Amino acid sequence: MPIRDGRPCGPATTRKPQAGPLVTHRRGLLAAPALALALRPPRAGAQGRYPSRPIQLLVPWAAGGGTDAVARMVAALLERDLGQPIVVVNRTGGQGVVGHAAIAGAAPDGHTIGMLTLEIAMMHWVGLTEITPRSYTPIALLNQDPAAVLVNATSPHADIRALAEALRAAPPRRIKGSGSGRGGSWHLALVGWLRAMGLGAEHVLWVPVEGAALGMQELAAGGIDLAACSLPEGRSMVDARRVRPLVVMAAERNAAFPEVPTLKEALGIDYAAGLWRGIAGPLGLPAEVRQVLGAALDRVYRSEEFQAFMTTRGFGMSFADAAGFAAFMDRSDAAMGQALRDVGLAKG
C-alpha cells in the first residue's frame, strides 16, 4: 500500500522547547509552552469576518493518542494565529466512523473542522460507512507517521536484511507478527512490504490486537516474532531495550531515530507506508474560509513550535496544501482499497 508524501517540506530551524508543564484548559486543550508568549493580535480588518466565533476541531480518536496530541498542538497554535478559541472535541466510536462522519456532516461555515486520518481511506472499503476522502473539503496535510518493523531485543535477526532472509526461507505463516487488528493500518503496511519482496499477503501469520501498545507488549513478551507500528508508538519499549527497531517504511530516516534505516537504504525496496493526519472541513466551505485556514495551517506547520513539538516526539513531518492533500488522499484511498482486497477484507 504505497503511500507517497504529499509535498514534503524540509524541517525548519527548531529550538529546544521551553521547560515547564503543559497547561490544560477548555476541555483539556493543551497549551504549548510557547503560548506563554504574547498572543498575536487579530488580523487587521478581521472584525465581522471569518472566524467570527470559536472553532471546534473534531478528533475521531480518543484523548491521549497520537492523533489527539497532534490535534491539540495544532489547535493551540491556530488559536494564537486566528485570535479565536479553538476547542478540541474527541468524537470517538465505530472504529473512527463517528468522528469522521461528524466532520463531514458539520455546517459548512468553517466553525467546525476536524482532523482526518488514514482510516477515512479504509472504512468505506470494508463496509463501515459510505463516506470517503471525497466527502470533505481538504485544507492541509500535516503529518505522516511511517510504519516500522521491530523485533524482540533477543531476536536472532540483527538487522532487516537478516529478517528478510528468514522470511523468504520460512514456510508461509511460520513467522508471527502483530501491531493492530487484521486489516488495520500496520497490518496493511506489513502486507505491502511482503508483496514488495515477492511474498504473499498471508506469508506472516498476523495476530490481531487492539492497538500498537498491545502489539509491543506481545513482542516484548516473545509471543510474536515481529511487530509493525510507528516508531513513536514503540519508543517506550525501545528505550527500555526490550525491542529493537530494524527499519522504517519511509523515504527518509526519522530524525528522532537516526540509526534506523529506510527500506530503500537497507534492502533497495522503494516502499513507504504508514499513518497520516490532515485538517479538513465538510463539503462546501466558502472560499474565504479555505483561504484563511489554509494560510494559517501553513504558518502553523512552519512555526518553530510545531516543528520542535513534532520532531522531539518522533512524529513524521509532511505538508500538502488543499490541492495536494486532495490528490494525496485519492492515492491513499486507491492504495488502501488494493491492500484490503489483497487480504480479502474489501467489500464488493
Number of C-alpha atoms within 10 A of each C-alpha: 27 21 24 18 22 23 14 13 14 10 14 13 11 16 11 10 16 11 8 8 9 13 12 11 10 12 10 13 21 20 21 23 15 17 16 9 8 8 14 11 10 13 10 6 7 12 10 8 10 16 20 14 13 15 21 18 24 26 28 28 24 16 18 8 11 16 21 21 17 19 25 23 20 25 25 22 25 20 21 20 18 23 19 16 17 24 21 25 23 18 19 17 13 12 13 20 21 17 23 30 20 19 27 23 15 16 16 18 17 23 19 22 28 28 26 27 24 19 23 23 22 26 22 19 22 17 12 14 16 12 16 20 26 16 18 24 23 27 28 28 32 27 24 25 25 27 27 29 26 28 28 25 19 13 15 11 18 14 18 22 15 12 19 15 11 14 19 14 9 13 11 16 13 12 16 17 26 30 33 24 18 18 23 17 24 27 27 27 28 27 25 24 22 19 16 15 14 10 16 16 20 14 19 24 16 23 18 17 17 13 16 20 17 15 26 30 18 21 25 23 12 16 15 21 21 28 32 31 30 27 26 20 22 24 19 14 19 20 10 10 13 17 26 25 28 23 25 32 28 26 18 17 19 22 14 17 14 9 12 23 23 24 25 17 15 15 14 9 14 15 20 24 29 26 20 24 22 26 26 31 30 23 18 13 20 12 8 14 19 20 14 15 21 20 14 18 24 17 15 22 24 18 16 18 23 23 21 18 20 18 16 13 14 19 23 25 22 22 24 24 20 20 14 18 25 22 16 19 25 16 18 24 25 16 20 27 21 17 25 22 16 19 16 12 15 19 12 7
